[in-house]
């Protein structure tokens, strides 16, 4: 699975595909931290990751100054 995931990432980076469609995230991830890691890698490569179960996945983290 890791080898195939890395091949998909390379295809995204070179513009051959726009993203990855899965039945659910745990078809490529072993646990929740691994799922976030893989979603982050796809987004970093410039692609999208969409699952049938969860829909479009993202890392919706606001950037800005920390509040005290």
N, C-alpha and C positions, 0 to 999 in steps of 0.2 A: 504494500500500500504506500509506503514512504517513497519508493522509487517512482511509482506512478504519479503520486502527488507532486513530486519535484519536476517530473516531466510536464505536468499540467501548468505548474508555475512558470516554467521556461516558455511554454507556448503563449502564456499571457504576456510575459515580458517582451517577446518579439512581435506581439500584435497578431499572432495567428488566431487566437480566440479571445473573447471578452471576459470570460469567467468560467465558473464551474457550477454545474447543477447536480445536486445529490438528492437521494431520498430523505436522508437525515444526516446531521453533522457527524454522528457517531459511526457512520460508515467509513470515515477516514480518521477519526480521533479516538484515542483510547480513554480519555477522561476530560473533564471540563477545562483544566488548564491547557491541555493539548488542543482542544477545540479553539480556545481563544488564540493560541499561538498560530494555528493554521489559518484562521480567519484573518489575523493580522498580516501574515505573510502574503495572502492573496491580495489584500487591500494595498499593501506596500508595493506589490508588483503592478498595481494599477488595474486590477480586475475586480470582479464581483463574485460573491459566493451565495448561491440561492439553494434552499432546500425545500422539498415538498412539505415537510412537517413544520419547519420554523419560518419559512419565507426568506426574504433577503436578510443576510446576516451582516452585521457591522460592528464596529468598535466605537460607539457613539460617546466619545470622551471630549468634553469641552476643553479647549485650550485657553489659557489666560492666566491671570494672576491669582495666586492662592489668597483666599480670604482668611483673615485672622479672627 
